[in-house]
């Protein structure tokens, strides 16, 4: 909740970098009587210095609050929806031709997070306070990995192709002979 001794305020900022990066933020806070509101949003878009490696990072936070003499309640929300283009190691011979080169693609991670919370406080006496919160939180993550792998279950054929070390792995993970 915005402080009671400050007037309503808003702030913002924008940043632009030469390598395909733009970002900005906005904040707003206001108080009217016993009510207060605070909102904040921020975002960043970066094309990345390597090919196929963009990032997007938007996020939001909000707080609507009421504060009386003996009680206070807040409805809080936050959200984010981030995307990262992640590029793994690239052979130095390929980088010699173009430092932005990539070896495997796609490799991406997407994170989504959301929160809604209701927080309350009541002062029963000078020494006793009851507080409570109720919230819902959600998180989802998706990952795409373009690295191909040639793997198979433990079998006689797998052991014949790589005798010795493969026997140990088959014992650890369970052979299917």
C-alpha positions in Angstrom: 0.0 0.0 0.0 1.4 3.4 -0.8 2.6 5.4 2.1 0.0 7.8 3.6 2.5 10.7 3.8 3.2 10.8 0.0 1.0 12.3 -2.8 -0.2 10.2 -5.7 2.8 9.4 -8.0 3.7 7.7 -11.3 7.1 6.7 -12.7 8.2 5.1 -15.8 11.4 4.3 -17.7 12.4 3.0 -21.1 15.8 1.6 -22.1 16.9 0.9 -25.6 20.3 -0.8 -26.3 22.0 -1.1 -29.7 21.9 -4.9 -29.9 18.2 -5.4 -30.3 17.2 -4.8 -26.7 14.3 -2.7 -25.5 12.8 -2.6 -22.0 10.7 -0.4 -19.9 8.8 -0.1 -16.6 5.8 1.7 -15.3 4.7 2.3 -11.7 1.7 4.0 -10.3 0.6 4.6 -6.7 -2.4 6.5 -5.3 -4.1 6.9 -1.9 -7.6 8.2 -1.3 -8.8 8.1 2.3 -8.3 4.7 3.7 -7.8 3.1 0.2 -4.5 2.7 -1.7 -3.6 1.3 -5.0 -0.1 0.4 -6.4 0.5 -1.0 -9.9 3.8 -1.9 -11.5 4.6 -3.4 -14.9 8.0 -4.2 -16.5 9.1 -5.7 -19.7 12.2 -6.5 -21.6 12.7 -7.8 -25.2 16.1 -8.9 -26.2 17.0 -10.4 -29.6 20.2 -11.9 -28.1 23.6 -11.7 -29.5 23.5 -15.2 -31.0 21.1 -16.3 -33.7 17.8 -17.8 -32.5 18.3 -16.6 -28.9 15.6 -14.0 -28.2 14.2 -13.4 -24.7 10.9 -11.7 -23.6 10.3 -10.9 -19.9 7.0 -9.2 -19.1 5.8 -9.0 -15.5 3.1 -7.2 -13.5 2.3 -6.6 -9.9 -0.7 -4.9 -8.3 -1.9 -4.2 -4.8 -5.3 -2.8 -3.8 -5.5 -2.1 -0.1 -7.7 -0.7 2.6 -6.4 0.3 6.0 -8.6 1.4 8.9 -7.7 2.0 12.6 -7.8 -1.6 13.7 -7.8 -3.6 10.4 -6.2 -3.8 7.0 -6.9 -5.9 3.9 -5.0 -6.2 0.6 -5.9 -7.9 -2.7 -2.5 -8.6 -4.4 -1.9 -10.0 -7.9 1.2 -10.7 -9.9 1.9 -12.3 -13.3 4.8 -13.1 -15.5 5.1 -14.8 -18.9 8.8 -15.2 -19.8 10.4 -16.8 -22.9 14.1 -17.5 -23.3 15.8 -18.7 -26.4 18.7 -20.7 -25.0 21.6 -21.8 -27.2 24.0 -24.4 -26.0 27.7 -24.8 -26.8 28.9 -24.3 -30.4 32.1 -25.8 -31.9 34.8 -23.2 -32.1 35.3 -23.9 -35.8 31.7 -22.8 -36.4 32.2 -19.7 -34.3 35.3 -18.8 -36.3 33.0 -18.2 -39.3 30.3 -16.2 -37.4 30.4 -15.5 -33.6 26.6 -15.6 -33.6 26.4 -19.1 -35.1 24.5 -21.9 -33.4 25.0 -25.6 -33.4 21.6 -27.0 -32.2 18.2 -25.4 -32.3 15.5 -24.9 -31.0 16.3 -24.7 -27.3 13.7 -22.6 -25.6 12.2 -22.2 -22.1 8.8 -20.6 -21.4 7.8 -19.8 -17.8 4.3 -18.7 -16.8 3.5 -17.6 -13.2 0.4 -16.1 -11.6 -0.6 -15.2 -8.1 -3.8 -13.8 -6.5 -3.8 -13.2 -2.8 -6.1 -11.8 -0.2 -4.3 -10.7 3.0 -6.0 -9.4 6.1 -5.1 -8.2 9.6 -7.2 -7.2 12.6 -5.9 -5.9 15.9 -8.1 -7.4 18.7 -6.2 -5.5 21.4 -2.9 -3.7 21.8 -1.2 -7.0 22.2 -3.2 -9.4 20.1 -3.5 -9.4 16.3 -5.2 -11.9 14.0 -3.8 -12.2 10.5 -4.8 -14.4 7.6 -4.1 -14.9 3.9 -5.8 -16.8 1.1 -4.0 -17.2 -2.1 -3.9 -19.0 -5.5 -0.6 -19.6 -7.2 0.1 -21.2 -10.5 3.4 -22.0 -12.4 3.8 -23.6 -15.7 7.1 -24.4 -17.5 7.6 -25.7 -21.1 11.0 -26.6 -22.4 11.9 -27.5 -26.0 15.3 -29.1 -26.6 16.5 -29.5 -30.2 19.4 -31.8 -29.2 18.9 -35.2 -30.8 19.9 -38.2 -28.8 20.2 -41.8 -30.0 19.2 -43.8 -27.0 17.5 -47.2 -26.5 16.4 -49.4 -23.6 19.0 -51.8 -22.2 19.0 -54.9 -24.3 21.4 -57.5 -25.6 22.0 -55.4 -28.8 22.9 -52.4 -26.7 25.3 -54.4 -24.6 27.0 -55.8 -27.8 27.5 -52.3 -29.2 29.2 -51.0 -26.0 30.4 -53.8 -23.9 31.7 -53.0 -20.4 30.5 -49.5 -19.5 27.0 -50.2 -20.8 26.8 -53.3 -18.5 27.1 -51.0 -15.5 24.4 -48.6 -16.8 22.1 -51.5 -17.6 22.5 -52.9 -14.0 21.8 -49.4 -12.6 18.7 -48.7 -14.7 17.5 -52.2 -15.1 18.3 -54.5 -18.1 15.5 -55.9 -20.2 17.2 -59.1 -21.4 
